[in-house]
């Protein structure tokens, strides 16, 4: 993809992005029963056409057949419960145990960290959500467990400066603060509705004294790289993407969703190019999406690797090995990337993760 093509695609993408963001928020707040009735056949047909072309024989395998069933059946979806260490409730933890939940990373796991308690269940369903109440911290956050892998891949250490470039709705940001205590965590979200959502999330999970560690901005991710050149130890790019899990739901015309899908890779490339600038030499950058799309995943990475000689891929095989029991990982991917595939009983993902190191 040359610069002219990027520019044209970017113009179209800018016109679609706000609609896409607000629609995504609406989708995420709908109940599973309503979603179940709104699966769009036109979109499912597009899935078949695109992914059978991209994945070849693998798309016809039993693993991907199950994946298609899970993606098109919201009643099969599962949600992890990330406990808030800043307002820990033993009652909530006991209730999780009674309902059959268990720790995502038990004490025997190499990923175990005492302050990081994320509970999962092998059965579908959602633990009751807690509403936002001004001045009162929530006790837990509901999320797709695969999101946690991007935080683990980033390997934030206490005192480091971290930039979350596309931070809303805030799940990975909250998980980062549960995992470590950075010296600075800068959260950016361009879309105004999602930015408001992000602020509410922070108010619900972070005590006032710790808010001094967090700064917020509402800048275009394609320009934020100039904010503080080489000023961050870690950068997370949880890029705007097709979001296969929500993409099937028919809350807007299928033609609009398919048009959005075509231009997202241009945004992703530009945001990722911007993300390299604020990363200090020796620092790490994690790129993640929640789609299977090769155009939005490995093709974006290939473009960056061919365009920059100051970022190198980081081997993530150790993380893959230590998490393979709870997550179904796609085979045939490089050692520098992870692709989580949802299946029944492990309906996490899809989630694509790639890690760079700046030299």
N, C-alpha and C positions, 0 to 999 in steps of 0.2 A: 504494500500500500504506500504510494508516494505522497508527498506533502500536499499536492493539489487535491488528491482524492480525500485525504484527511480533512482538508479545509471544507470541501463540499459536504462531506458526511457530517462534519462537526456543526455546520449551519443548520442542517436538518435536525440533528440531534438536539440542539439547543431549543428548538421549537417544541420538541416532543418531551423533553426531560421533566418539565414541571408537571405536565399531565401525568406522566409515568409515575413520578414520585407520589403524588396525591392519591392516585389510584392504588398504588401498592399499599399505602397506609390503610385505605379503606378495606382492601382485601385482607390484611393482617388482622383486622378487628372483627371480621365476620365469623360466625359460628361454623363449626365443622358441618353441621346438618344442612345449613344453607349452601355452603360451598359444594356439598355433595350433589346438590340439584343443579349446579351451574357449570359443570364441566362442559367445555366447548369442543364439539366434535371437529370443527374446522382447525382449531389449534392442535388437537390430537393428531389429526391427519398431517399437519405440518411437522409435528414431532417425528412421525414415522418417515416422512420424506427426508428431512434434514439429517436425522441421526442414523438412518439406515445407510445414507451416503457417507457420513463422516466415520461411522464405526464399523461399517461393513458387516462381516459375518458375526461379529460380537453382538450387534444389535438384535440378532435372531437367537442368541443364546438364552438359556433358561434364566440366567442371572438378570439380563436386561428385560426379559419378559416379565419377571416379578417386579422389577423396577417400574415398568410402565403401569402395572396394576396399582402399585403403591402411589405413584404420582397422581394417578387419576381417581384415587379413592381417599379423599381427605379423612374419612373415618378410620383409616389405618395409620394416620400420622401420630407421632409421639412427641412429647415435649419434656425436656429436662428441667429440673428445678435447681437453680443456683442459689444457695443460701447466702444471705448478706451478713458478712462477718461484723459489720458495723452496727447491726441490730439483730444479733443471733437469738433464735428462739428454739429452745430445746423441745417445746411443745410441737412446733412445726416438724422438727426432725423426727420426733417420735411418731407423729402422724404419718410421715412418709414411710417409715419402717412398717407401720401397720398396714399401709396400702400396698406393700410389696415393692417399694422403691429400694434401690441400693446405690452405694457410691459408684460414680463413674470410674474413679481412680481409687481403689482400695489401698490400704497401707502397704500392701505387698508390691504395688505398681511403682515403676521407676518415675512415673509422672506424679506420684502422690506428694501433696503439700498440705500440711495440717490446716492451714487457714483457707484452703480452697475446697469447698464442699459442694459438689455438683451431683445431684441424685437423678437416677434414671429408672425406668420400669420397662420390662419387656412387653408390656401390653399397651395398646393404643389408649389415647385419652390425654386430657389436660388437667393438671392440678388447678384448683380454683385460683383465678387471678386476683391480685389485690389492687384496688383502685388507688389512684394518686390522691394524697391528702396533704395539703400544704403544712409544712412543719413537722410531719411525721414520716419516719423512714419505713420503707417496706422491708419485709423479712426475707423475701426471695424474689428471684427474677426467672420468668419462664422463657426458654429459648430452645432452639435446635441444638442438640448436643454437639453436632459437628462444628458449630461455631467456635467451640472451646479450642479446637485443634489449631486454629489460626493464632490464638493467643499463646498457646504452648509453643508453636513454631517461632514466634517472635522472641521468646526467651528474655523477657524484660527483667532487669535486675534493679534492685533498690538504688535510688539516686539517679537513674538514667533519665534523659529527656526523650519523651515519646511523642510522636505526631500520629494521630488518627485522622486521616485525610477525608474520609467519608463516614462520619461517626454515627449518624442516626440509623436506627432508633436508639442505639447505645449498649447493646448486649455485649459486644466484644470490649467496649470501654469499661463497663462494669466488671467484666471478668478479669480484665487487666489489673484493676485496682484491688480485686480480691486476691489475685495471684502475687502481686508485688507492690511496693510503694515507690513509684518513680519520683524523681526530683521535680519533674514537670510533665504534665500530660496535657498536650494541646489537642483539643477536639474541634474539628472543622466539619460543618455541614452547610452546603450551598443553598438547598431548598428551604424556604422560609417555614413551611408547615412542619417539615421534618426537623428543622432546627429547634422549633418550639417544643416538639416532642422530645428531642434530646435534652433540652433544659429541664423538662419535667422529670425525665428519667434520672438525671443527676441529683435533682432535689430529693428524689424518692429513695436514693441509695447511698448518698455520700453525706456524712456529717459535716456541718458547717466548718469546723476547724480544718478539715482536709480539702475543702473547696479551694483553698489558697494554692493547692498544687495543680489545679485544673484551670486552663484558660480556654476560652471559646472564640470561634470566629465563624463567619458566614460568607466565606469566599469561594469562588469557583476553584475547584480542585486543580484545574489546568493552569492556574496562576499562583496558587499558594506556595509553590516551590520557591518563589522568589522572596517569600516572607522572611526567612532566616537561613540563608545558604549555609550548608554544612553545620547546622546548629542542633541536629537531633541524633541521638544514638540509635533509635529504632523508629521505623516508619511502617504503619499499617495502611494498606490500600484495600479496603473491603469495597471493591468497585461496584458502581451501579451496573446491574446485569439483568438478564432476562428473567431470572428467578423461576426456574422450572416448576417448583412446587406451587407457586401462586399463578404462574402464567396460564395454567389451564382454566382458571376460573373466569366465567363469563360475566364480568362487570363492565366491560367496555367492548366496542366492536372489535372483532377478531382482526379486521384489516389494519386497525390502528396498532394493535399489539404486534402484529407481524412486521409492520413498518418500523416500529421502535426497535425490534430485534435486529434489523439489518444495520442500524447505525450505531449500536452500542459499542461495538469493538473500536470505533474511532474515538469515542469518549475515553474508553479504557486505556488506549495507547497514549493519549494525551495526558491523562491523569498520571499514568505510570511514569511517563517522561518527566513530568513535573515533580514526582515524588523522589526522584534520584537527586535533585538539586539540594534539598535540605538535609540529606543524609550525610553524616560525617564519614570520612574514610575509616574503614574498619567497622562501620555500623551495618545493621541488618535491615532489610526491607522484606515484608511479607505481602504478597498479592493474593487476594482470595475473591472467589465468586460463588454463587449458589446455582450454577448451571452446568450442564454437561457439554455445552456448546464448544466445539473445538475452536471456532472463530473467536470466542470470547476468552478462551483459556490458553491453550498451547500456541495458537497462532499469534496472540498478543505477546506472549513471552518470546517467541521466535523473532518477532519484529524488534523487540527491545534488545535481545542478545545480539542481533545483527547490526544494531545501530549504535551500541555503546560498548566500549572496551574497558570501562572502569567499574563494571558490576559483574560479579561471577555468581553462578548458582551454588547453593549450599545443599549438601547431602542431607536428606530428611529420612533416610531409611531407618535410623534408630527410633524416631518418633513413630513411624509406620509400624515397626515391629512391636513397640510397647503398647500401641492402641488397637492392634488388629483384632483383639478378642471382642471388643465392644462395637467396633465399626467394620463395615464391609468395604474394603478398599479395592479399587479397580486394579486389575493386573495389566501389565504391558505399559505402565507409565514409567517415566524416568525416576531415578533415585532422588531427584531434586524436587519432585512434585507429589502431591497426594490428591486422589479423587475418591471421595466418599460416595458410595452408591446406596440408596435406601432400599431396604427389603423388609419383609414382614418380621416384626419383632425387633428389628434394628432400623427403624424408619428415619434414620438420620441422613441429612444431606438432601439433594446433591450438594457437595461442597468441594471446590477445587482450591488448592493451596500451592503456592510456589514461593521459594525463598531465595533472595539475593544477598550478597555481601558486597559492599562498596570497597574498592581498592584504591 
